[in-house]
Amino acid sequence: MTDSKEALLSHAEEFDTPESDPPPAYDKPMPKATRGAPLPRPPPLNLPVLNSLRSQRVVLASQSPRRKQIISFLGLSNLEIIPSNAIEDLPKSLGPFEYVLATATKKAQAVYEQEINNEAKGEPALILAADTVVVDPSTGIILEKPRSEAHHLAMLRSLRDAGTHKVYTALVAMAPLASARDPGYAIESTVEETSVRFDGDVTDELIMAYVRTREGADKAGGYGLQGLGSILVEKIDGSYDNVIGLPLKATLKIIETVMRSADDDEGLLEDDEEEDE
């Protein structure tokens, strides 16, 4: 047997555990929803990092129901929602990339400091924070949630007239280091960028009708792509769920990266051996 085949089989054994349920057979249809019931979800991803986290504390530092819904697709049934109490007072004069990354970092660090010494529940294995901003391309200004109906109307008209605007989401993941050496945690971050093009033929009448649904009243930029707000959008370039507030592909990648960085016992042992030499 070649080395490549041995490596492949050794990795396959990681997933072939007695505890894991076999996937649905291809010759059998997936169960269908009964009338009025939601569509059933597929089984959770059988990945080592996710399997390990399912038996540990995982914290989402956000009260956004949309982020909670997106991350739930990873099958982290033990997910805790602990919103950050960090004051989001960074100057809007920062560029959108710097602003969104700094804000997400503040959120993650605030929850980490709060939960790392939780005597009742124990330290969390992972803390994930996110922040999303929409940028007005004509001014470069970071758009907040609309302050009033008139502001909401003007905001959406501006996005329509500009054509294309940018949405940025920063993800920050923190995990305690296995070695507990300074600074005590691993931290990883990334920023996802998506271009959104509004339909130039959207009328003021349609914008007003949308504004009065109040769907976008609690959202930066004033619209929700996952709902009625999609009628305003012609196309997107980039991650769809980034616009909603949590790019799932990037989330899984940053979780894998930070958990690998946090497992630093082997690296610490190698450092000690080098010092002894």
C-alpha positions in Angstrom: 0.0 0.0 0.0 1.4 3.4 -0.9 2.0 6.1 1.6 -0.8 8.3 0.1 -3.3 5.4 0.5 -2.3 4.8 4.1 -2.7 8.5 4.8 -6.1 8.6 3.2 -7.3 5.5 5.2 -6.0 7.0 8.4 -8.0 10.2 7.9 -11.0 8.1 6.9 -10.9 6.3 10.3 -11.2 9.7 12.1 -14.7 10.0 10.7 -15.7 6.3 11.0 -16.4 6.3 14.7 -19.0 4.1 16.5 -20.7 7.1 17.9 -21.5 8.7 14.5 -24.7 7.8 12.7 -24.4 6.6 9.2 -25.4 9.1 6.5 -28.7 8.6 4.6 -28.4 6.1 1.8 -28.4 7.5 -1.7 -31.0 5.0 -2.9 -33.4 6.3 -0.2 -35.1 9.7 -0.5 -34.5 12.2 2.3 -37.6 12.6 4.5 -40.0 15.2 3.3 -41.8 17.8 5.3 -45.4 17.2 6.1 -47.9 19.9 5.1 -47.3 23.1 7.0 -44.0 21.8 8.7 -40.6 23.2 7.9 -38.2 21.3 5.7 -36.1 18.8 7.6 -32.4 19.7 8.0 -29.6 17.3 6.8 -27.5 15.6 9.5 -24.8 17.8 11.0 -21.3 17.9 9.5 -19.2 15.1 10.8 -15.9 17.0 11.2 -13.5 16.4 14.0 -13.4 20.1 15.2 -17.2 20.3 15.2 -17.6 16.9 16.9 -15.2 18.0 19.7 -16.9 21.4 20.2 -20.4 19.7 20.5 -19.3 18.5 24.0 -17.9 21.9 25.1 -19.0 25.4 25.7 -19.4 27.5 22.5 -20.4 31.1 22.8 -21.8 33.4 20.1 -21.2 37.0 21.3 -24.3 38.3 19.4 -28.0 38.6 20.0 -28.7 38.6 16.3 -31.3 35.9 15.5 -30.0 35.8 11.9 -26.4 35.0 13.1 -27.8 32.4 15.5 -29.8 30.8 12.6 -26.8 30.7 10.2 -24.4 29.2 12.7 -27.0 26.6 13.8 -26.3 24.9 10.4 -23.0 23.7 11.9 -24.9 21.6 14.4 -23.5 23.2 17.5 -26.5 22.3 19.6 -24.8 23.5 22.8 -24.4 27.0 21.5 -24.8 29.8 24.1 -25.9 33.3 23.1 -24.1 35.9 25.3 -24.2 39.4 23.7 -21.2 41.6 24.3 -21.6 44.6 26.6 -18.7 46.4 24.9 -19.6 50.0 24.0 -19.5 50.4 20.2 -18.1 53.9 20.1 -15.3 53.6 17.6 -15.0 56.7 15.3 -16.8 56.4 12.0 -13.8 58.2 10.5 -12.1 54.8 10.5 -12.2 52.9 7.2 -15.0 50.3 7.0 -12.5 47.4 7.1 -10.7 48.8 10.2 -14.0 49.8 11.9 -15.7 46.4 11.5 -12.7 44.4 12.6 -12.0 46.6 15.6 -15.7 46.4 16.7 -15.9 42.6 16.4 -12.6 42.3 18.3 -14.0 44.4 21.2 -17.1 42.2 21.3 -15.1 38.9 21.4 -12.6 40.2 24.1 -15.4 41.5 26.3 -17.2 38.2 26.4 -13.9 36.3 26.8 -13.0 38.3 29.8 -16.5 37.9 31.3 -16.7 34.1 30.7 -13.1 32.8 31.1 -13.4 32.4 34.8 -17.1 31.3 34.9 -17.0 28.9 37.9 -20.5 27.6 37.3 -20.1 26.6 33.6 -16.3 26.5 33.2 -14.3 28.3 30.5 -15.7 28.3 27.0 -13.9 26.3 24.4 -14.7 28.9 21.7 -16.1 32.4 21.5 -17.2 33.8 18.2 -18.1 37.5 17.6 -19.1 39.3 14.4 -19.9 42.8 13.2 -21.4 43.8 9.9 -21.5 47.3 8.3 -23.0 48.7 5.1 -21.1 51.5 3.3 -22.6 54.2 1.2 -20.4 54.3 -1.9 -21.2 57.9 -2.7 -19.8 59.2 0.6 -17.8 56.3 2.1 -19.9 56.7 5.2 -20.7 53.6 7.3 -24.5 53.3 7.4 -26.2 52.7 10.8 -29.7 51.4 11.4 -32.3 53.9 10.2 -33.3 56.5 12.8 -36.7 57.3 11.5 -39.0 56.5 8.5 -37.7 59.6 6.6 -34.1 58.6 7.3 -34.9 55.0 6.2 -36.5 56.2 3.0 -33.5 58.4 2.2 -31.0 55.7 2.9 -32.6 53.2 0.6 -33.0 55.8 -2.2 -29.3 56.6 -1.8 -28.4 52.9 -2.2 -30.6 52.5 -5.2 -29.2 55.6 -6.9 -25.6 54.6 -6.2 -26.1 51.2 -7.8 -23.6 49.1 -6.0 -22.5 49.2 -2.4 -20.3 47.2 -0.1 -21.1 45.0 2.9 -18.4 44.0 5.3 -18.6 41.4 8.1 -15.7 40.8 10.5 -15.4 37.5 12.3 -13.3 37.2 15.5 -12.8 33.8 17.2 -11.1 33.3 20.5 -10.1 30.0 22.3 -8.1 29.3 25.5 -4.7 28.0 24.9 -4.2 24.4 25.9 -0.8 25.3 27.4 -2.3 28.3 29.3 0.9 30.3 28.4 0.7 34.1 27.9 -1.6 35.6 26.7 -3.7 32.6 27.5 -5.8 32.5 24.4 -5.6 32.2 20.6 -7.3 34.8 18.5 -8.1 34.7 14.8 -9.9 37.2 12.6 -11.1 37.7 9.1 -13.2 40.2 7.1 -15.5 39.2 4.3 -16.6 41.7 1.6 -19.6 41.5 -0.6 -20.8 43.8 -3.3 -24.6 44.3 -3.5 -26.3 46.0 -6.5 -29.7 47.5 -6.1 -32.1 47.4 -9.0 -32.1 50.9 -10.5 -35.7 50.4 -11.6 -37.0 50.2 -8.0 -39.5 53.0 -7.6 -39.9 55.3 -4.7 -43.4 53.8 -4.2 -41.9 50.3 -3.7 -39.2 51.7 -1.4 -41.8 53.4 0.7 -43.9 50.2 0.8 -40.9 48.3 2.0 -39.9 50.9 4.6 -43.4 50.7 6.1 -43.1 46.9 6.6 -40.4 47.8 9.2 -38.4 44.7 8.2 -35.2 46.7 7.7 -35.7 49.0 10.7 -33.3 47.1 12.9 -30.7 46.4 10.2 -27.6 48.4 9.2 -28.3 49.7 5.7 -32.0 49.4 6.2 -32.8 46.2 4.4 -32.8 42.4 4.9 -31.6 40.4 2.0 -33.0 37.2 3.4 -36.6 38.6 3.4 -38.6 41.2 1.5 -35.5 43.3 1.1 -34.5 40.9 -1.7 -37.0 42.7 -4.0 -34.7 45.7 -3.9 -31.6 43.8 -5.0 -30.5 43.0 -8.6 -27.5 40.9 -7.8 -24.7 40.3 -5.4 -21.0 39.6 -5.9 -19.6 37.5 -3.0 -21.1 35.7 0.0 -24.9 35.9 0.3 -24.9 35.1 4.0 -22.3 37.7 4.6 -24.9 40.3 3.8 -27.2 38.7 6.3 -24.5 39.0 9.0 -22.5 35.7 9.2 -20.6 34.1 6.2 -20.9 30.4 7.0 -17.9 29.2 5.0 -15.6 31.8 6.6 -17.1 31.0 10.0 -16.2 27.3 9.7 -12.7 28.2 8.4 -11.9 30.5 11.3 -13.2 28.0 13.8 -10.9 25.4 12.4 -8.0 27.8 12.5 -8.4 29.1 16.0 -9.0 25.6 17.5 -5.8 24.4 15.8 -3.9 27.5 17.2 -5.3 26.9 20.7 -4.0 23.3 20.7 -0.4 24.4 21.3 0.8 21.8 23.7 2.9 20.1 21.0 4.5 23.4 20.0 5.3 24.2 23.6 7.0 20.8 24.1 9.1 21.5 21.0 10.1 24.9 22.4 11.1 23.4 25.7 13.3 20.7 24.0 15.1 23.4 22.0 15.8 25.4 25.2 17.2 22.3 26.8 19.6 21.8 23.9 
